[in-house]
Amino acid sequence: MEMRVCVDVSDLEAGIAFYRDGLGLRLGRRLGSKWAEMLGAQAPIDLLSNEAGTLPVPGGTATREYTRHWTPVHVDLAVDDIEAAVQRSLKAGARLDREIQTKKWGKVAVLADPFGNGFCFLQFTGRGYDELLSKSPAIKVRIERFVDESNPGWAECSLVDASGIVHLIEEKVPIVTAEDLDARSTYPREGIIECTVISSRRLADGRETLSVYVDRGSVSGRTRFEVLREQVVGFEESAG
């Protein structure tokens, strides 16, 4: 089976220029006046020129738009130097939706092309996605609301520390829950966020607390929290 990726653009020449200069692809065949093949990735990318407001399928209600929009299927591009890749794409006209984030498996940056289509740059480190096969502790959070449709959707979560202080964290929906959430889902609901346990201590009242590090951190920039032991799942398994 051969895979080909089709991307709608409003201006074919501008699309060719961006995918060449911004992503490092090269022009292959021109298959008519509204179809260009871009090569250089594992799968060819076919740029299809279609006007805004047109129907992608007969009888549908959703029309093509080229402002920033939710892209239910998007392209992930694995690169060796994510910082350089981001700068190159921005210079060519991309939009940076999320700054480069460090994950257990490497780094990710969320962007959109000049036509509002979302894509990500990935830079793998260590074993890449296989790093996720190892169980890690996670802290229980409450998913308060859906905040951003940028791929693959972002949610605002609340974390209550051992002192009762509420901290807000914005994270990708697939990171905090296996449920397929969007703006129409009901909130609040339960979720978890992976964390690293730094230390533990027992309070005077007998309760055990854990000092944990959360990679993304709160909206105020805090990454370390003291929480009750029962708020963390998977710690015993991880600690061995």
N, C-alpha and C positions, 0 to 999 in steps of 0.2 A: 504494500500500500504506500502510495506517495502522498504526502501532505503538502498543501498549498494554503497560504494565508491570504485572504482577500481583505483589503482595507479601502473603505470609501473615502474619497477626497473630493473637495469642491473644485480644485484646480489641479489638473494633472501635472503641468510643468512645475508648479510649486511643490507638489507632492514628490516628484522625482528629485528635485533639488534637496528637499529636507531629508528624505531617506538615503540619499547619497552623501550629503555633507554632514548631516546630523547623526546618522547611524553607521556610516561607513559602507553602505551597500553600493552595488554597481548596477547600472541599467542593463537589462538583458534585452528581450524582444519587446517591440511595440506591437501590440495585438489590436490594431485599429487606432482610431483617434482618441479613444477614451479608456485605454487599457495599457498599462505598462508593467513589465515584469522586472522586479528588483532581486538581484542575486547577491550571494555572499553569506547568507545565513544557512542553517541546516535545511530550512524549507524556503522555497521561493515566496516572495511577497508580491501579490498582484495588486497594484493600485488601480482602482476603478473610479473614474470620474463621473459623479452624479450630482445633480443640482440639489441644493437645500430645499426642503419642503416636499420632495418627491416621495412616493410610497416605495419602500423596499420590496414589499410583497403585495400582490393583488388582494384587495379586500381588507387590508390591514388598516389600522388607525394611526399607528406611530409613523411619523415622517422623518426623513433624514434631517439632521441638524449638525452644524459644525462649530457651535459654541461648545464649551466643556460639557460633556455629557457622560452618563454612566455607560460603561462599556462592559457588557456581561461576559464577553470573551475578549481577553486582551493578550498581548504578546509579552513574554518575559525574555530578555536578552542577557545572557551570561557573558560578562566581560572580565578582563584581567585587571583593569584599573577603573573602578567605578567613578572616582572623582574626575578623571580625565574624560570619561564617557559622558558624564552629566554636563560638564562644561562645553564639550563639543556640541551636544544636542541643543543646549540653551543658546549657544551662539547661532545655531541654524534656525532657531525659532520655536523650540520646545518650551513648555511650561512646566516648572517644577511644582508638583502638588505637595510632596512631602520631602523634607530634607533626608539625606542619607542616614539610614538607621543601621546600627550594628545588631545582628541577631546571633543566635547560637551557631548557626550554619554559615554565617558570612555577613554581607551587607546588602541593603536594598534601597533603591530610590524610586519613587513613584512620580511619573511624568505624564504629559499629554503632548501629542504632536500638534502642529498648527491648526489641525482640523478638529480638535477636541477629542481625539481617540486616545484612550489611556494605554500606557505601556510601562514596564518596569525594567530597570537595569539591576542585575544581580551580580555579586562577586562572591563566589564560594570560597570558604576557607576550611581547613581540616578535612573532614569527611563529607562536607556539604550537607545536603538534606539528611544524610544518614545520622548526623548528630542528633536529630529529633527522635531517633529510635530509642535513645536512652531516656529513662524516666527522670523527670526533674520535679522538684517541689513546685507547687503553685499556690497562690494565695486566693482565697475566695473574695469575689467582688460582686457588686450589684450593678448590672447594666441598666443605666438610667434612661438613655435615649440614643437614637441614631443621629449622628451629627454631620456626616459627610458621605456623599455617594461616590467619591473618588475610589477607584478600584482598590480593594474589593469591598469597600464600605467600612466606615469608621463609627465607633460607638464611644459614648462617654460613660465611664464606669466610676463608681464610688468605692473607696476603701476606707473603712473605719479602723483607726489604730487603737492600741491598747488604752489610750487615754480618752477615747471617744471622739477624737478629732476626725473629721471627714476630709479625705483627699480625693480630688478628681483626676482621673487618668483617661486620656484618649488613646484608643488602640484599635487595630484592625479587627473587624468582626470575627473572622476565622480564628484569630488568636485567642479570643475570650470565650468562644462557644462554638459548638458543632452545628448549631441551628442556623438556618438561612434567614438572617434578619435584614429588615430594611425599615424605611420610615413609616411603613404601614403596620409594622409589628407592634404588639402591646408591650408596654414597659411599666415598671421595672421587671427584670428577670435575673436569674442567677448566672454567674460566669466565673471564670478563673483566669489569672494571669501568672505566667511562669515567673519564678523568683529564685534567688540564691539566698540560702540561709547563712548568715554571717556568724551569729552567736545566739545563745539562749541564756535566760536567767529566770529565777523564781522570785516573785514579788512577796512582800510581807504577808499578804493575804493568802498565799499559797498558790496563786495562779502562775502558770509558766508562760513566759513570753519569748518570742523569737525576734531577733533583729534580721530583717530581710532586705535584700537589694532587688529593685525592680528596674529592668533595663530601660524602658521608655521613660519612667518617672512620671510625676504628676504634672499638671498644667502649670504649676508654680515652680517646677524645676527640681523638686525633691525626688530622690531615688532610693533613699533608705528609710525604712519604717520599722517601728516596734509594734508587733501585733500579738494577739493571743495565740497560743499553740494550736488551738482548735480551728483557727482560721486558715491554717496551712495544710494542704493535702499532699501526700506523696513524700513527706519529709523522712519518715522512718525507712521507706524503701530506698530512698536516695542515699541516706546516711549509712546504710548497710549495717 
